[in-house]
Amino acid sequence: MNEPLKQFLAGKPVTEGFVLEVGGEKYHCEEILRWLPGRRLVVRALHHGDPLLLKLFAPNKKGWRELSHEQHGYKACKAAGVAVPAEKFISDDFAGCLAVAYEFIADASPFKLVNSNQAQMVPALLQLMVRCHQAGIYQHDIHTDNILMSPRGLFLIDLASVRGMTGEPLSTKKSLSNLARLVAQFVPDQQQLILKKLNLYYQARGWLYGQTERENFKSLLNKAWQKRKDTYLSKCFRACTMTAYFKGKHLEYAFKRPFFKQISEQLIQDIDVLVEQGRKLKDGNSATVVMTEMAGRKVVIKRYNIKSRWHFVKRCWRASRAANAWRQGNLLSLLGIPTPEVLGFVEKRLGPLRKQAYLVTAYVGNASELSSVYQHHAPTEHQLRQLRHIFSLMREYRFTHGDMKASNLLLTQEGEVNLIDLDAMHEHQHQWSFQRAFVRDQKRFLKNWEKTALHARLSSYLDWAPTRF
């Protein structure tokens, strides 16, 4: 068996760029697209110069079941007229693994709604769901990476998660639950684009779409969003395709896997050296912030310092502020709120006790703090809309920042307002605790421009009515 496959089956990470030789044929595996340790490995491979999508399964009971699901899903989609990549071959002994290969659609990308042209694809997305549900099938693990958009239209992939196949249309309950799960994969602004066109789905199914139906679907969407959020954030603290994660006696870290591939373990071990050699942006008692480079990329590292022995005793049992900022940065990306990309965090430990912690984020060049910007000119309508949108999402999804001073809001050269310093950001389970903290965030934000004309304008534009307690 090839060494990379031995590592895969043993649950160890596999390095890209390996070659599989099977039956005298060579498959150059150039990119790892998905990796489930010891279970499944999905790669983009070249065979005689032609690109393939190659899915490898562990040869055990679960692997056989997944391969069987893959085949049933492929056949069901073909029968329903749902576009899927063409199957090239299937094998029950591919270098010791189970395997299936599909054409690799080079001009395709995961379904997105980030510009007006892509927003025009919403009817096609809903039509794809109609075709599946009318045929009695649905994708159990439906998300945007499993729907590819190309000049030839939309393609459904990850066929092992296709369920149903009864030949009868899906029930209303199951159809709408699956549709809500798909809509929940988009950020709130994009969800609204789909909801505006949702009547097309109901009409195609021959269903009424009135106020009651709108409210019922919104309830399903809220439930699906909560589940998606919890699943996504749990991936921030375990090894998976999205995250490179490690926890040992002296070190714990998590990094976005694409970034982690570019750096070395030694660089993480020597993170203090990077902090000491970096350009100081802030050198406080509680935190040191520097701009430096990791693998040729400009990054910001924030080190959370231990100020005293008593400070260590208070902090060592709790999750670090770096770990919280890492989690909350990923939450903001789910919500579509601009923030410098969180790339990873590091904690130095003594067994279960935490010492220094470090947060690594992307460096945003040519950005200025709002406190500085608005000394020279008044906010534009576009900037005000962004600020109102941030506070609106905070209210809708019940989270607070904890320190909404103007220096924690950056304005980029492109005119985008970024929220930073997420150490104290918090999601609230109860409305009463959220409301108190939200009012504090409102007041702290307005305090930046106390006794100025801008204070009244901001308060009026954002339409706040702080609750008294």
C-alpha positions as CSV (number, residue, x, y, z in Angstrom):
1,M,0.0,0.0,0.0
2,N,1.2,3.5,-0.8
3,E,2.6,5.4,2.2
4,P,0.1,8.3,2.0
5,L,-2.8,5.9,2.1
6,K,-1.3,4.1,5.1
7,Q,-1.2,7.5,6.9
8,F,-4.8,8.2,5.8
9,L,-6.1,4.9,7.1
10,A,-4.2,5.4,10.4
11,G,-5.9,8.8,10.9
12,K,-2.8,10.8,10.2
13,P,-2.6,14.0,8.0
14,V,-1.7,13.4,4.4
15,T,0.5,15.8,2.5
16,E,-0.6,16.9,-1.0
17,G,1.4,16.1,-4.1
18,F,1.6,12.3,-3.7
19,V,1.3,9.7,-6.4
20,L,-0.8,6.6,-6.3
21,E,0.2,3.7,-8.6
22,V,-2.7,1.2,-9.1
23,G,-2.6,-1.5,-11.7
24,G,0.2,0.1,-13.6
25,E,-1.7,3.4,-13.8
26,K,-0.5,6.6,-12.0
27,Y,-2.7,9.1,-10.3
28,H,-1.0,12.3,-9.3
29,C,-3.0,13.6,-6.3
30,E,-2.4,17.4,-6.5
31,E,-4.9,18.8,-4.0
32,I,-6.7,17.5,-0.9
33,L,-10.3,18.7,-1.0
34,R,-11.7,16.9,2.0
35,W,-10.2,14.8,4.7
36,L,-11.9,12.8,7.4
37,P,-9.2,11.0,9.4
38,G,-9.3,7.2,8.9
39,R,-12.6,7.5,7.0
40,R,-12.6,9.4,3.7
41,L,-10.1,11.3,1.6
42,V,-11.2,13.4,-1.4
43,V,-8.5,14.7,-3.8
44,R,-8.1,16.3,-7.2
45,A,-5.9,14.0,-9.2
46,L,-4.4,13.9,-12.7
47,H,-4.7,10.7,-14.7
48,H,-3.0,10.7,-18.1
49,G,-3.2,14.5,-17.9
50,D,-7.0,14.6,-17.3
51,P,-8.3,15.9,-13.9
52,L,-10.4,13.6,-11.8
53,L,-12.2,14.0,-8.5
54,L,-11.1,10.9,-6.6
55,K,-12.9,9.8,-3.4
56,L,-11.2,7.1,-1.3
57,F,-12.9,5.3,1.6
58,A,-11.5,3.1,4.3
59,P,-12.2,-0.6,3.5
60,N,-14.4,-1.3,6.5
61,K,-18.1,-1.6,7.2
62,K,-18.6,2.1,7.3
63,G,-16.6,2.6,4.1
64,W,-18.6,0.0,2.2
65,R,-21.8,1.7,3.4
66,E,-20.6,5.1,2.2
67,L,-19.6,3.8,-1.2
68,S,-23.0,2.1,-1.5
69,H,-24.7,5.5,-0.6
70,E,-22.5,7.2,-3.2
71,Q,-23.7,4.8,-5.9
72,H,-27.4,5.0,-4.9
73,G,-27.2,8.8,-4.8
74,Y,-25.6,9.0,-8.2
75,K,-28.2,6.7,-9.8
76,A,-31.1,8.6,-8.1
77,C,-29.9,12.0,-9.3
78,K,-29.4,10.7,-12.8
79,A,-33.0,9.3,-12.8
80,A,-34.4,12.6,-11.4
81,G,-32.6,14.7,-14.1
82,V,-30.4,16.4,-11.5
83,A,-27.0,17.4,-13.0
84,V,-24.1,15.6,-11.4
85,P,-20.4,15.1,-12.5
86,A,-20.0,12.0,-14.8
87,E,-18.8,8.9,-13.0
88,K,-15.5,7.6,-14.4
89,F,-14.9,4.4,-12.4
90,I,-15.7,2.6,-9.2
91,S,-13.3,0.2,-7.4
92,D,-13.5,-2.1,-4.4
93,D,-9.7,-2.4,-4.3
94,F,-7.9,0.8,-5.2
95,A,-4.5,0.5,-3.6
96,G,-6.2,-1.1,-0.5
97,C,-9.0,1.4,-0.4
98,L,-12.5,1.7,-1.8
99,A,-12.8,4.3,-4.5
100,V,-15.0,6.2,-6.9
101,A,-13.8,8.8,-9.5
102,Y,-15.8,11.5,-11.2
103,E,-15.0,14.1,-13.8
104,F,-13.4,17.2,-12.3
105,I,-15.4,20.2,-13.5
106,A,-12.6,22.7,-13.8
107,D,-14.7,25.8,-14.6
108,A,-17.0,25.2,-11.6
109,S,-16.9,26.8,-8.1
110,P,-19.0,26.4,-4.9
111,F,-22.4,28.2,-5.1
112,K,-22.0,31.8,-3.9
113,L,-24.1,35.0,-3.8
114,V,-21.5,37.7,-3.4
115,N,-22.4,39.9,-6.3
116,S,-25.4,40.8,-8.5
117,N,-24.6,38.3,-11.2
118,Q,-24.4,35.4,-8.8
119,A,-27.7,36.6,-7.1
120,Q,-29.4,35.9,-10.4
121,M,-28.7,32.2,-9.8
122,V,-31.2,32.1,-7.0
123,P,-34.1,30.8,-9.2
124,A,-31.8,28.1,-10.6
125,L,-30.9,27.1,-7.0
126,L,-34.6,26.8,-6.0
127,Q,-35.3,24.9,-9.2
128,L,-32.6,22.4,-8.3
129,M,-34.3,21.9,-5.0
130,V,-37.7,21.5,-6.6
131,R,-36.3,18.8,-9.0
132,C,-34.8,16.9,-6.1
133,H,-37.8,17.1,-3.8
134,Q,-40.3,16.3,-6.6
135,A,-38.3,13.1,-7.3
136,G,-38.4,12.1,-3.6
137,I,-34.7,12.8,-2.9
138,Y,-32.8,15.3,-0.8
139,Q,-29.3,15.9,0.3
140,H,-28.9,15.1,4.0
141,D,-25.7,17.2,4.3
142,I,-26.8,20.1,2.1
143,H,-24.5,23.1,2.0
144,T,-23.1,25.5,-0.6
145,D,-19.9,23.5,-1.2
146,N,-22.0,20.6,-2.4
147,I,-23.6,22.7,-5.1
148,L,-21.3,23.8,-7.9
149,M,-22.0,26.6,-10.3
150,S,-20.5,26.6,-13.8
151,P,-21.3,27.9,-17.3
152,R,-23.2,24.7,-17.8
153,G,-25.5,25.3,-14.8
154,L,-25.6,23.9,-11.3
155,F,-24.2,20.5,-10.3
156,L,-24.9,18.5,-7.2
157,I,-21.9,16.7,-5.6
158,D,-21.3,14.7,-2.4
159,L,-23.8,12.1,-3.6
160,A,-23.3,9.8,-0.6
161,S,-25.5,12.2,1.4
162,V,-28.4,11.9,-1.0
163,R,-31.4,10.3,0.8
164,G,-34.9,9.3,-0.1
165,M,-35.2,7.5,-3.5
166,T,-38.8,6.3,-2.9
167,G,-40.0,7.7,-6.2
168,E,-42.7,9.7,-4.5
169,P,-42.4,13.5,-3.9
170,L,-41.0,14.5,-0.5
171,S,-43.6,15.5,2.1
172,T,-44.1,19.2,2.8
173,K,-42.4,18.9,6.2
174,K,-39.3,17.2,4.9
175,S,-39.0,19.4,1.9
176,L,-39.2,22.6,3.8
177,S,-36.9,21.4,6.5
178,N,-34.3,20.5,3.9
179,L,-34.8,23.8,2.1
180,A,-34.4,25.7,5.3
181,R,-31.1,23.9,6.0
182,L,-29.8,25.0,2.7
183,V,-30.8,28.7,3.2
184,A,-29.2,28.6,6.6
185,Q,-25.8,28.1,4.9
186,F,-25.8,31.7,3.7
187,V,-25.1,34.8,5.6
188,P,-28.2,36.8,6.7
189,D,-28.0,39.3,3.9
190,Q,-27.9,36.5,1.3
191,Q,-30.7,34.6,3.1
192,Q,-32.9,37.7,2.4
193,L,-32.1,37.4,-1.3
194,I,-33.3,33.8,-1.3
195,L,-36.4,34.5,0.8
196,K,-37.5,37.2,-1.7
197,K,-37.6,34.5,-4.4
198,L,-39.0,31.7,-2.2
199,N,-42.4,31.9,-3.7
200,L,-40.9,30.3,-6.9
201,Y,-40.3,27.1,-4.9
202,Y,-43.8,27.1,-3.5
203,Q,-45.4,27.8,-6.9
204,A,-43.4,24.9,-8.5
205,R,-44.6,22.6,-5.8
206,G,-48.2,23.8,-6.2
207,W,-48.4,25.2,-2.7
208,L,-49.9,28.3,-1.2
209,Y,-47.3,30.9,0.0
210,G,-49.1,33.3,2.3
211,Q,-48.2,35.0,5.6
212,T,-48.6,31.8,7.6
213,E,-46.3,29.9,5.3
214,R,-43.7,32.7,5.5
215,E,-43.7,32.7,9.3
216,N,-43.5,28.8,9.4
217,F,-40.5,28.9,7.1
218,K,-38.8,31.6,9.1
219,S,-39.2,29.4,12.2
220,L,-37.6,26.4,10.4
221,L,-34.8,28.7,9.1
222,N,-34.0,29.9,12.7
223,K,-33.8,26.3,13.9
224,A,-31.6,25.3,11.0
225,W,-29.3,28.4,11.5
226,Q,-28.7,27.5,15.1
227,K,-27.8,24.0,14.3
228,R,-25.5,25.1,11.5
229,K,-23.8,27.7,13.8
230,D,-23.2,25.2,16.5
231,T,-21.7,22.6,14.1
232,Y,-19.5,25.2,12.4
233,L,-18.1,26.6,15.6
234,S,-17.4,23.1,17.0
235,K,-15.1,22.6,14.0
236,C,-13.0,25.5,15.2
237,F,-11.8,23.3,18.1
238,R,-11.2,19.9,16.4
239,A,-9.1,18.6,13.6
240,C,-11.1,18.5,10.4
241,T,-10.9,19.8,6.8
242,M,-11.5,23.3,7.9
243,T,-9.2,23.4,11.0
244,A,-5.7,22.1,11.9
245,Y,-6.0,21.5,15.7
246,F,-3.6,20.2,18.3
247,K,-3.8,19.9,22.1
248,G,-1.0,18.6,24.2
249,K,0.5,19.1,27.7
250,H,2.3,22.2,26.8
251,L,0.6,23.6,23.8
252,E,-2.9,24.0,22.2
253,Y,-3.5,25.6,18.9
254,A,-6.0,25.8,16.1
255,F,-5.4,27.3,12.6
256,K,-7.3,27.6,9.4
257,R,-6.0,24.6,7.5
258,P,-5.0,26.5,4.2
259,F,-2.9,28.9,6.3
260,F,-1.5,26.1,8.4
261,K,-0.2,24.3,5.3
262,Q,2.0,27.3,4.6
263,I,3.6,27.5,8.1
264,S,5.6,25.1,10.2
265,E,5.1,23.6,13.6
266,Q,8.4,25.2,14.6
267,L,7.0,28.7,13.7
268,I,4.1,28.0,16.2
269,Q,6.6,26.9,18.8
270,D,8.6,30.1,18.3
271,I,5.7,32.5,18.2
272,D,7.2,34.6,21.0
273,V,10.2,35.3,18.8
274,L,7.8,36.6,16.1
275,V,6.2,38.8,18.7
276,E,9.5,40.2,19.9
277,Q,10.8,40.9,16.4
278,G,7.5,42.3,15.0
279,R,6.6,45.9,14.5
280,K,4.8,47.0,17.7
281,L,1.2,48.3,17.2
282,K,0.4,48.2,20.9
283,D,2.6,47.4,23.8
284,G,0.4,47.4,26.9
285,N,0.5,45.6,30.2
286,S,-2.3,43.2,29.4
287,A,-1.6,42.7,25.6
288,T,1.1,43.1,23.1
289,V,0.1,43.6,19.4
290,V,2.6,43.4,16.6
291,M,2.5,43.2,12.8
292,T,4.9,40.6,11.4
293,E,5.1,37.9,8.7
294,M,4.3,34.2,8.7
295,A,5.1,32.2,5.6
296,G,5.5,35.5,3.6
297,R,2.1,36.8,4.6
298,K,1.5,39.9,6.7
299,V,-0.3,39.1,9.9
300,V,-1.1,40.6,13.3
301,I,-0.3,38.7,16.4
302,K,-1.9,39.7,19.7
303,R,-0.2,38.2,22.8
304,Y,-2.3,38.2,25.9
305,N,0.2,38.7,28.7
306,I,0.2,37.3,32.2
307,K,0.5,40.5,34.4
308,S,1.2,38.8,37.7
309,R,1.0,35.6,39.6
310,W,-2.5,36.5,40.9
311,H,-3.6,37.3,37.3
312,F,-2.3,33.8,36.3
313,V,-4.4,32.2,39.1
314,K,-7.5,34.0,37.9
315,R,-7.1,33.2,34.2
316,C,-5.5,29.8,34.0
317,W,-8.6,27.7,34.4
318,R,-10.7,29.7,31.9
319,A,-10.7,29.6,28.1
320,S,-8.2,32.2,27.0
321,R,-9.3,35.5,25.4
322,A,-7.4,34.3,22.3
323,A,-9.6,31.2,22.1
324,N,-12.7,33.3,22.5
325,A,-11.6,35.8,19.9
326,W,-10.9,32.9,17.5
327,R,-14.4,31.5,18.0
328,Q,-16.1,34.9,17.7
329,G,-14.1,35.8,14.6
330,N,-15.4,32.7,13.0
331,L,-19.0,33.6,14.1
332,L,-18.7,37.0,12.5
333,S,-17.7,35.4,9.2
334,L,-20.9,33.3,9.4
335,L,-22.9,36.4,9.9
336,G,-21.2,38.3,7.2
337,I,-19.8,41.0,9.5
338,P,-16.5,42.3,8.2
339,T,-13.5,41.6,10.6
340,P,-9.9,40.8,9.9
341,E,-9.8,37.1,9.1
342,V,-8.9,35.1,12.1
343,L,-6.2,32.7,11.1
344,G,-5.5,30.8,14.4
345,F,-4.8,30.9,18.1
346,V,-2.1,29.4,20.3
347,E,-2.2,28.7,24.0
348,K,0.9,27.8,26.1
349,R,-0.1,25.4,28.9
350,L,1.0,23.6,32.0
351,G,-1.2,20.5,31.6
352,P,-4.7,21.9,32.1
353,L,-3.5,25.3,33.1
354,R,-3.3,28.1,30.5
355,K,-0.4,30.6,30.4
356,Q,0.2,33.0,27.6
357,A,-2.2,33.0,24.6
358,Y,-1.9,34.4,21.1
359,L,-4.3,35.3,18.4
360,V,-3.2,35.5,14.8
361,T,-5.3,37.5,12.3
362,A,-4.8,38.8,8.8
363,Y,-3.3,42.3,8.5
364,V,-5.6,44.9,7.1
365,G,-3.4,47.5,5.4
366,N,-4.3,51.2,5.1
367,A,-7.1,51.0,7.6
368,S,-7.9,53.8,10.1
369,E,-9.8,53.8,13.4
370,L,-13.2,55.5,13.2
371,S,-12.1,57.8,16.1
372,S,-9.4,59.2,13.8
373,V,-11.4,59.2,10.6
374,Y,-14.4,61.2,11.9
375,Q,-12.2,63.9,13.3
376,H,-11.6,65.0,9.7
377,H,-14.8,64.3,7.9
378,A,-18.4,63.2,8.7
379,P,-19.5,59.6,8.0
380,T,-20.9,58.8,4.6
381,E,-24.3,57.3,4.1
382,H,-22.7,54.0,3.2
383,Q,-20.6,54.0,6.4
384,L,-23.7,54.8,8.5
385,R,-25.7,52.0,6.8
386,Q,-22.8,49.6,7.7
387,L,-22.8,50.7,11.3
388,R,-26.6,50.3,11.5
389,H,-26.3,46.9,9.9
390,I,-23.8,45.7,12.5
391,F,-25.9,46.8,15.4
392,S,-29.0,45.3,13.7
393,L,-27.3,41.9,13.5
394,M,-26.1,42.1,17.1
395,R,-29.8,42.6,18.1
396,E,-31.2,39.9,15.9
397,Y,-28.6,37.3,16.8
398,R,-28.1,38.3,20.5
399,F,-24.4,39.0,20.7
400,T,-22.5,41.9,22.2
401,H,-19.0,43.2,21.6
402,G,-18.1,44.3,25.2
403,D,-16.0,47.3,24.2
404,M,-17.5,49.3,21.4
405,K,-15.1,52.2,21.4
406,A,-14.3,53.8,18.1
407,S,-10.7,52.4,18.0
408,N,-12.2,49.0,17.7
409,L,-13.9,49.9,14.5
410,L,-11.6,50.2,11.4
411,L,-12.4,51.8,8.1
412,T,-10.6,50.2,5.3
413,Q,-9.3,51.9,2.1
414,E,-12.3,50.3,0.3
415,G,-14.7,52.0,2.7
416,E,-15.6,48.8,4.7
417,V,-16.2,49.1,8.4
418,N,-14.4,46.2,10.3
419,L,-15.1,45.2,13.8
420,I,-12.0,44.2,15.8
421,D,-10.8,43.3,19.3
422,L,-13.2,40.4,19.9
423,D,-11.8,39.3,23.2
424,A,-14.9,40.1,25.2
425,M,-17.5,39.4,22.5
426,H,-20.3,37.2,23.9
427,E,-23.4,35.4,22.7
428,H,-26.3,35.6,25.1
429,Q,-28.7,32.8,25.9
430,H,-31.3,35.1,27.6
431,Q,-32.9,38.2,26.3
432,W,-32.6,40.1,29.6
433,S,-28.8,39.6,29.8
434,F,-28.4,40.5,26.2
435,Q,-30.5,43.7,26.5
436,R,-28.4,45.0,29.4
437,A,-25.1,44.3,27.6
438,F,-26.4,45.7,24.3
439,V,-27.4,49.0,25.9
440,R,-23.9,49.2,27.3
441,D,-22.5,48.6,23.8
442,Q,-24.8,51.3,22.4
443,K,-23.8,53.8,25.1
444,R,-20.1,53.0,24.7
445,F,-20.3,53.6,21.0
446,L,-22.0,57.0,21.3
447,K,-19.6,58.1,24.0
448,N,-16.9,58.3,21.4
449,W,-18.6,61.4,20.1
450,E,-20.1,62.9,23.2
451,K,-20.8,66.6,23.1
452,T,-20.4,66.8,19.3
453,A,-22.9,67.2,16.5
454,L,-22.0,63.7,15.3
455,H,-23.4,62.2,18.5
456,A,-26.9,63.4,17.7
457,R,-26.7,62.4,14.1
458,L,-25.5,58.8,14.9
459,S,-28.1,58.4,17.6
460,S,-30.8,59.6,15.2
461,Y,-29.7,57.6,12.2
462,L,-29.3,54.3,14.1
463,D,-32.7,54.8,15.6
464,W,-31.8,53.8,19.1
465,A,-34.0,54.0,22.2
466,P,-31.8,52.7,25.0
467,T,-33.8,50.8,27.6
468,R,-33.5,52.0,31.2
469,F,-32.9,49.5,34.0
